[in-house]
Amino acid sequence: MASPESRIIELASRIAANTKKLNDYLVANNLPTPSFDVKGPKANLVPKQEIEVQAARAAIIDDTQELRRLVLGPREYLMSYTHNELISQQAITRFGIAHSFPVGSEASFAEIATKTGLPETNVRQVIRHAINKDIFVEPRPGVVAHNAVSRLLAEDKVIHDWVGASTDDLWQSASQTCNALTKYPGSQEPNETGFALANNTKATVYEVFSQFPERARRFGNAMRSFTEGTGFELSHVVDNFPWGDLPQDGVVVDIGGSQGFVCFALAAQFPSLSFIVQDLEPVIRAAEKQPQAIELGTDRIKFMTHDFLTEQLVHGADVYFFRWILHNWSDKYCVRILRNLIPALKQGAKIVINDNVLPKPGVMSKWQEDRLRSMDLTMTELQNSHERELEDWAELFKLADPRFEFQGGELPKSANLWVLVAEWKGE
């Protein structure tokens, strides 16, 4: 076994080599190199299709984290996880600190205190904690300026809402999840969660948000940081299922389809198909008013109020499609959702699912795997659900009805969500 000294040297060498590979790509393509300067790039600039460079980037992240852990040692590594890690980010978003002075200018602690209503002592605490996390800079004692990170919080509403929802909703839910597991052992109910305990309620996350429109807006906007990010492009759905092989005048039902974005993309590529977008009544009301919906007309895309926890209303469709829906629900409810389709299914109908699939340990970089493992826990803290491995998806269809034939799936190149397919073999 390699000695600790040789391992840290190996890591350092790999970090240097991969950093050079990343830097060479950026320079060769006239892209700015990473910087937290206020005018620095706001995001990673390497396209996801640049597989080799992306692999180097992932390796840098994994190796620097491992090197840090080894240098800290087990004791200091465990003690480096502090309970108040997110307080400064929560305060920045809750009290509008990033918006308290313009990007490109400076402000004193006293001026920020006046603007936000926080005592100056707390402003100093929060901002200096944030600066130590590379949010804001202090060019002179007591004077604060924006850097690339705080600029993003000041200018990007989606990211600001992501941090706000993470610290005000998800962080609180996470802190109560073990209490929920103790109070409701083995529960699959969406109202017996860390979120429910954190909000002192027996309501589900969606029922709570329906009572607080601003929280609902913020949470929905935060989720856009996922669904509109790299790897979630609708082209992965359009290009990785044989939609063109469906019968002439085939029908696709998008269950929980929100504003109908998937159907708009499919309709543009497959003019012989028609689409029905189903969601709850307030969502459908808003969706019907979109310019794209009006342009395509009711012959190509129809909108229908439907709760997928009740029996499916559209009989005889060729495809019933779920995009990032079932991971929100525990196995008990996923089985119910699938069984609700059965009375409407014709033989050969396809169930197409665009959703997460958990990898086997060690298949992808630790950094990438950690994001999925974290999402797995998030589903538990919010809904008593969980992410699933490929075998879990197969088992779900088997539990729903043995007449479902799970045909597997694939992760399209550069995508984050798999395309999974099952076929109804019943009469």
C-alpha positions in Angstrom: 0.0 0.0 0.0 1.3 3.5 -0.9 2.5 5.6 2.0 0.5 8.8 2.8 3.4 10.8 1.6 3.4 9.2 -1.8 -0.4 9.6 -2.1 -0.3 13.3 -1.5 2.5 13.7 -4.0 0.6 11.6 -6.5 -2.5 13.8 -6.0 -0.5 17.0 -6.3 1.0 15.8 -9.6 -2.4 14.8 -11.0 -3.9 18.1 -10.0 -1.1 20.0 -11.7 -1.4 17.9 -14.9 -5.2 18.3 -15.1 -5.1 22.0 -14.2 -2.7 22.5 -17.2 -5.1 20.6 -19.4 -8.0 22.8 -18.3 -6.0 26.0 -18.6 -4.7 25.0 -22.1 -8.2 24.5 -23.3 -9.5 27.8 -22.0 -6.5 29.7 -23.4 -6.7 28.0 -26.8 -10.4 28.9 -27.1 -9.9 32.5 -25.9 -11.9 31.9 -22.7 -11.2 33.6 -19.4 -9.4 31.4 -16.8 -11.2 30.9 -13.5 -11.2 34.0 -11.2 -13.4 35.3 -8.4 -12.6 38.9 -9.5 -15.8 40.9 -9.8 -15.5 40.7 -13.6 -14.6 37.1 -13.7 -16.7 34.4 -15.4 -20.0 33.6 -13.6 -19.9 29.9 -14.4 -17.8 27.0 -15.7 -17.1 27.8 -19.4 -16.2 24.3 -20.6 -19.1 22.9 -22.7 -20.4 19.5 -21.4 -19.6 17.9 -24.7 -15.9 18.5 -24.2 -15.7 15.1 -22.4 -11.9 15.0 -21.9 -11.7 18.5 -20.5 -14.7 18.0 -18.3 -13.1 14.8 -17.0 -10.0 16.8 -16.1 -12.1 19.4 -14.4 -14.0 16.7 -12.4 -10.6 15.1 -11.5 -9.3 18.4 -10.2 -12.3 18.8 -7.9 -12.1 15.2 -6.6 -8.3 15.3 -6.1 -8.2 18.7 -4.4 -10.9 17.5 -2.0 -9.0 14.3 -1.3 -5.8 16.1 -0.8 -7.5 18.5 1.6 -8.9 15.6 3.6 -5.6 13.8 3.8 -3.7 16.9 4.9 -6.4 17.7 7.6 -6.4 14.1 8.9 -9.5 12.3 10.2 -10.0 14.3 13.3 -9.7 17.8 11.8 -11.6 16.6 8.7 -14.6 15.6 10.8 -14.4 18.8 12.9 -14.2 20.9 9.7 -17.9 20.3 9.1 -19.4 23.1 11.2 -23.1 23.4 12.0 -23.3 27.1 11.0 -21.7 26.7 7.6 -24.7 28.3 5.8 -25.6 31.1 8.2 -23.9 33.8 6.2 -25.5 32.7 2.9 -28.9 32.6 4.6 -28.4 36.1 6.0 -27.1 37.5 2.6 -30.3 36.3 0.9 -32.8 36.9 3.7 -31.7 40.5 4.5 -30.8 41.5 0.9 -27.1 42.1 1.7 -26.0 41.4 -1.9 -28.5 44.1 -3.1 -27.5 46.6 -0.5 -25.0 48.4 -2.7 -24.3 48.4 -6.4 -21.8 46.1 -8.1 -18.7 48.1 -8.9 -19.1 50.3 -5.8 -18.1 49.9 -2.2 -19.9 50.2 1.1 -19.0 50.3 4.8 -20.4 47.9 7.4 -22.4 50.9 8.8 -23.9 51.7 5.4 -24.9 48.1 4.8 -26.4 48.0 8.3 -28.5 51.1 7.6 -29.7 49.6 4.3 -30.6 46.2 5.6 -31.8 47.0 9.1 -29.3 44.7 10.7 -27.1 45.9 13.6 -23.6 46.7 12.4 -22.1 44.0 14.6 -24.1 41.3 12.8 -23.3 42.8 9.4 -19.6 42.5 10.2 -20.0 39.0 11.5 -22.0 37.8 8.5 -19.9 39.5 5.8 -16.5 38.4 7.3 -17.8 34.9 7.6 -18.9 35.1 3.9 -15.6 36.6 2.8 -13.8 33.6 4.3 -16.0 31.5 2.0 -15.0 33.7 -1.0 -18.2 35.7 -1.0 -17.5 39.5 -1.1 -14.1 41.1 -0.6 -12.8 43.6 1.9 -10.4 45.8 0.0 -9.8 48.0 3.1 -10.8 47.4 6.7 -14.5 47.9 7.2 -15.1 48.5 3.5 -16.9 45.8 1.4 -16.9 45.3 -2.4 -18.5 42.7 -4.6 -16.5 39.8 -6.1 -17.8 37.3 -8.8 -19.7 35.3 -6.3 -21.6 38.2 -4.6 -22.1 39.8 -8.0 -23.9 36.6 -9.0 -26.2 36.8 -5.9 -26.8 40.5 -6.7 -27.6 40.1 -10.4 -28.9 36.5 -11.0 -32.4 36.1 -9.5 -32.4 32.3 -10.0 -29.2 31.8 -8.1 -30.3 34.2 -5.3 -33.5 32.2 -5.0 -31.6 29.0 -5.1 -29.5 30.1 -2.1 -32.6 31.5 -0.3 -34.6 28.3 -0.8 -31.6 26.1 0.2 -31.0 27.9 3.4 -34.6 28.8 4.4 -36.4 25.7 3.3 -34.0 22.8 2.6 -31.5 23.5 5.4 -34.3 23.6 7.9 -35.8 20.4 6.5 -32.4 18.6 6.6 -31.9 19.5 10.3 -35.2 17.8 11.1 -34.9 14.7 8.9 -33.4 12.4 11.5 -36.1 13.5 13.9 -38.7 12.6 11.3 -37.1 9.2 10.7 -37.3 8.6 14.5 -40.9 9.8 14.8 -42.2 8.1 11.6 -40.0 5.0 11.1 -40.5 3.5 7.7 -43.0 6.1 6.6 -43.6 6.7 2.9 -46.0 9.6 3.5 -45.1 13.0 2.1 -46.3 14.8 5.2 -44.2 12.9 7.7 -40.9 14.4 6.8 -38.1 16.7 8.0 -39.9 19.5 6.1 -43.1 18.9 7.9 -41.4 19.0 11.3 -39.4 22.1 10.4 -42.6 23.8 9.5 -44.6 22.4 12.4 -47.2 21.0 10.1 -48.9 17.8 8.9 -49.1 19.3 5.4 -47.0 18.3 2.5 -44.4 20.6 1.0 -46.7 21.5 -1.9 -49.6 22.2 0.4 -47.4 24.5 2.6 -46.1 26.4 -0.5 -49.7 26.8 -1.7 -50.3 28.9 1.4 -47.1 31.1 0.9 -47.0 32.3 -2.7 -43.6 34.0 -2.3 -42.0 30.9 -0.9 -43.5 28.9 -3.7 -42.2 31.3 -6.3 -38.7 31.3 -4.8 -38.6 27.5 -4.6 -39.9 27.1 -8.2 -37.4 29.6 -9.5 -34.6 27.8 -7.5 -35.5 24.5 -9.2 -35.0 26.3 -12.6 -31.3 26.3 -11.7 -31.4 22.6 -12.3 -33.9 22.1 -15.1 -32.5 25.0 -17.2 -28.9 24.1 -16.5 -26.4 22.2 -18.7 -27.4 18.5 -19.0 -31.1 19.1 -18.7 -31.6 20.3 -22.3 -34.9 19.1 -23.9 -32.8 17.9 -26.9 -31.9 14.9 -24.8 -35.6 13.9 -24.7 -36.2 14.7 -28.4 -33.2 12.8 -29.7 -33.1 9.7 -27.4 -36.5 8.0 -27.9 -37.9 6.9 -31.3 -40.7 9.4 -31.4 -40.7 9.2 -35.2 -41.6 5.5 -35.1 -44.9 6.2 -33.3 -48.0 5.7 -35.5 -49.2 8.6 -37.8 -51.4 10.8 -35.6 -49.9 9.2 -32.5 -50.8 10.7 -29.1 -48.3 11.6 -26.3 -49.6 12.4 -22.8 -47.2 14.5 -20.7 -48.2 13.8 -17.1 -47.3 16.5 -14.7 -46.1 18.4 -17.8 -46.2 21.9 -16.2 -46.0 24.6 -18.9 -45.7 22.0 -21.7 -42.0 22.7 -22.6 -41.3 19.1 -23.6 -44.3 18.9 -25.8 -43.4 22.2 -27.6 -40.0 20.8 -28.4 -41.4 17.5 -29.6 -44.1 19.1 -31.6 -41.5 21.1 -33.5 -39.7 18.0 -34.6 -42.6 15.5 -35.1 -45.5 17.2 -36.9 -47.5 14.0 -37.1 -47.9 13.7 -33.4 -50.3 15.4 -31.1 -49.8 16.1 -27.4 -51.8 16.4 -24.2 -50.2 18.2 -21.3 -51.7 17.3 -17.9 -51.2 19.1 -14.6 -53.1 20.7 -11.7 -55.7 23.4 -12.5 -53.7 26.5 -11.6 -50.7 25.3 -13.7 -52.8 24.5 -16.7 -54.6 27.9 -16.6 -51.2 29.6 -16.9 -49.9 27.2 -19.5 -52.8 27.7 -21.9 -52.0 31.4 -22.1 -48.4 30.9 -23.4 -47.7 32.2 -26.9 -46.5 28.8 -28.0 -49.7 27.1 -26.9 -51.8 29.6 -28.8 -49.6 29.3 -31.9 -49.7 25.5 -32.1 -53.4 25.5 -31.3 -55.5 22.8 -29.7 -55.1 20.4 -32.7 -51.5 19.8 -31.8 -51.2 20.5 -28.1 -54.1 20.3 -25.6 -53.9 21.2 -21.9 -55.9 19.1 -19.4 -56.4 19.4 -15.7 -55.5 16.1 -14.1 -54.2 14.8 -10.8 -51.9 11.8 -11.5 -52.9 10.4 -8.1 -56.3 9.7 -9.7 -57.2 7.4 -12.6 -55.8 8.5 -16.0 -58.4 10.1 -18.2 -56.8 9.8 -21.7 -57.4 6.3 -23.1 -55.4 4.7 -25.9 -52.4 7.1 -26.1 -49.2 5.8 -27.6 -46.9 7.3 -24.9 -47.4 8.4 -21.3 -44.5 10.5 -20.4 -43.1 11.6 -17.0 -40.2 14.1 -16.7 -38.6 14.4 -13.3 -41.9 13.5 -11.6 -41.6 10.1 -10.0 -38.4 10.8 -8.1 -40.6 13.2 -6.0 -42.7 10.3 -4.7 -42.1 7.3 -2.5 -42.5 3.8 -3.9 -46.0 3.5 -2.4 -47.2 6.5 -4.4 -45.2 5.7 -7.6 -46.9 2.3 -7.7 -50.2 4.1 -7.3 -49.4 6.6 -10.1 -48.4 3.7 -12.4 -51.5 1.7 -11.6 -53.7 4.7 -12.3 -52.6 4.4 -15.9 -53.7 0.8 -16.4 -57.4 1.3 -17.2 -56.3 3.7 -20.0 -53.5 1.6 -21.5 -53.7 -0.1 -24.9 -51.4 -3.1 -25.6 -48.0 -1.8 -26.6 -48.4 1.6 -25.0 -45.0 3.0 -23.8 -44.3 4.6 -20.4 -41.3 6.9 -21.0 -39.6 8.4 -17.9 -37.0 11.1 -18.0 -35.5 11.0 -14.5 -32.4 10.5 -12.3 -30.8 7.1 -12.0 -28.4 6.6 -9.1 -25.0 5.2 -10.2 -23.2 2.3 -8.7 -20.6 3.6 -6.2 -17.3 4.7 -7.9 -18.7 4.8 -11.5 -18.5 8.6 -11.8 -16.4 11.2 -10.0 -17.0 11.7 -6.3 -18.0 15.3 -7.0 -20.6 14.3 -9.5 -21.8 11.3 -7.5 -22.1 13.5 -4.4 -24.6 15.7 -6.2 -26.9 12.7 -6.8 -26.4 11.3 -3.3 -27.4 14.8 -1.9 -30.4 14.9 -4.2 -31.3 11.4 -2.8 -31.3 12.8 0.7 -33.2 15.9 -0.4 -36.0 13.8 -1.7 -36.3 12.1 1.7 -36.3 15.3 3.7 -39.0 16.9 1.5 -41.2 14.1 0.4 -40.1 10.8 2.0 -39.1 9.8 -1.5 -35.7 8.8 -2.8 -33.6 8.5 -6.0 -33.5 5.1 -7.6 -30.9 2.7 -9.2 -31.8 1.1 -12.5 -32.9 -2.1 -10.7 -35.2 0.0 -8.4 -37.0 1.4 -11.5 -37.5 -2.2 -12.8 -38.8 -3.3 -9.4 -41.2 -0.3 -9.3 -42.9 -1.5 -12.5 -43.0 -5.0 -11.3 -44.7 -4.0 -8.1 -47.2 -1.9 -10.0 -48.2 -4.8 -12.3 -46.3 -7.7 -13.9 -47.8 -6.8 -17.2 -45.5 -3.8 -17.4 -42.3 -4.8 -19.2 -39.4 -2.6 -18.1 -37.1 -2.3 -21.1 -34.3 -0.4 -19.3 -32.9 2.9 -20.4 -29.8 5.0 -21.1 -28.1 8.1 -20.1 -27.7 10.2 -23.2 -24.3 11.7 -23.8 -23.8 15.0 -21.9 -27.2 14.5 -20.1 -28.1 14.4 -16.4 -31.4 12.5 -16.7 -31.9 9.0 -18.1 -34.5 8.1 -20.6 -36.3 5.0 -19.3 -38.9 2.9 -21.1 -41.5 0.4 -20.1 -44.2 -1.2 -22.3 -47.7 -2.3 -21.4 -48.1 -6.0 -22.3 -51.7 -6.4 -21.1 -54.8 -6.5 -23.2 
